[in-house]
């Protein structure tokens, strides 16, 4: 994939991957029966999305 001079395509790709991580987490939360696990799933998804952004922006 070619990236523009301003890096906007890269930013969009990173955001798209982060959105997919969040969607996966929301799907997991929607399927679980024990809602007490929901905060743990959400926290892991947020950490994964932040880590992904850090790794790809370097």
TAURQUI-V664510 format. One record per backbone hydrogen bond with DSSP energy under -0.5 kcal/mol. CO is the residue of the C=O (numbers start at 1). NH is the residue of the N-H. If there is no record, write none. Layout:
BEGIN
co=CO nh=NH
co=CO nh=NH
END
This chain:
BEGIN
co=4 nh=7
co=7 nh=11
co=8 nh=12
co=9 nh=13
co=10 nh=14
co=11 nh=15
co=12 nh=16
co=13 nh=17
co=14 nh=18
co=15 nh=19
co=16 nh=20
co=17 nh=21
co=18 nh=22
co=19 nh=23
co=20 nh=24
co=21 nh=25
co=22 nh=26
co=23 nh=27
co=24 nh=28
co=25 nh=29
co=26 nh=30
co=27 nh=31
co=28 nh=32
co=33 nh=35
co=34 nh=37
co=35 nh=38
co=37 nh=41
co=38 nh=42
co=39 nh=43
co=40 nh=44
co=41 nh=45
co=42 nh=46
co=43 nh=47
co=44 nh=48
co=45 nh=49
co=46 nh=50
co=47 nh=51
co=48 nh=52
co=49 nh=53
co=50 nh=54
co=51 nh=55
co=52 nh=56
co=53 nh=57
co=54 nh=58
END
